[in-house]
């Protein structure tokens, strides 16, 4: 199975994915939020989960718009 895009939620995930990514992989590899990391909601209490959900929802809206435009 091939993918066009792979998104990491934080820099640690990005580093790990980069290490196992084949050199000829056609998919782009990026942080999901661009230059920012998705915080671990576990450490933000109940509000942390709501915050992460809001971040992901907002990013998915713009990401879908970008993907549809291409």
C-alpha positions as CSV (number, residue, x, y, z in Angstrom):
1,X,0.0,0.0,0.0
2,X,1.3,3.4,-0.9
3,X,0.5,6.7,0.7
4,X,0.9,10.3,-0.5
5,X,1.3,11.8,2.9
6,X,2.3,10.6,6.4
7,X,1.9,12.9,9.4
8,X,3.7,12.6,12.7
9,X,2.0,14.0,15.8
10,X,5.3,15.1,17.5
11,X,9.0,15.4,16.8
12,X,9.8,12.0,18.4
13,X,7.3,10.3,16.1
14,X,8.8,12.3,13.2
15,X,12.3,11.1,14.0
16,X,11.2,7.5,14.4
17,X,9.3,7.5,11.1
18,X,12.2,9.2,9.3
19,X,14.5,6.4,10.6
20,X,12.4,3.6,9.1
21,X,11.3,5.5,5.9
22,X,12.6,3.9,2.8
23,X,14.8,6.2,0.7
24,X,12.5,5.8,-2.3
25,X,9.3,6.4,-0.4
26,X,7.0,8.6,-2.5
27,X,5.0,9.9,0.5
28,X,5.8,13.2,2.1
29,X,6.5,13.1,5.8
30,X,5.5,16.1,7.9
31,X,4.4,17.1,11.4
32,X,0.6,17.1,11.5
33,X,0.5,20.7,12.8
34,X,3.3,22.1,10.6
35,X,6.0,23.4,13.0
36,X,4.1,22.5,16.2
37,X,3.6,19.3,18.0
38,X,0.3,17.8,19.0
39,X,0.6,17.7,22.8
40,X,0.0,14.5,24.7
41,X,-3.5,14.9,26.1
42,X,-2.8,12.6,29.1
43,X,-0.8,15.4,30.8
44,X,-3.4,18.1,30.3
45,X,-6.1,16.6,32.5
46,X,-9.6,16.4,31.1
47,X,-9.2,19.8,29.4
48,X,-6.1,18.4,27.6
49,X,-8.2,15.9,25.7
50,X,-10.6,18.7,24.6
51,X,-7.7,20.9,23.6
52,X,-6.1,18.1,21.5
53,X,-9.4,17.3,19.9
54,X,-9.8,21.0,19.0
55,X,-6.3,21.1,17.5
56,X,-6.9,18.0,15.4
57,X,-10.3,19.1,14.2
58,X,-9.1,22.5,13.1
59,X,-6.1,21.0,11.3
60,X,-8.2,18.4,9.5
61,X,-10.5,21.0,8.1
62,X,-7.6,22.9,6.6
63,X,-5.9,19.7,5.5
64,X,-8.9,18.4,3.7
65,X,-9.2,21.8,1.9
66,X,-5.6,21.6,0.8
67,X,-5.9,18.0,-0.4
68,X,-9.1,18.7,-2.3
69,X,-7.4,21.7,-4.0
70,X,-4.5,19.5,-5.3
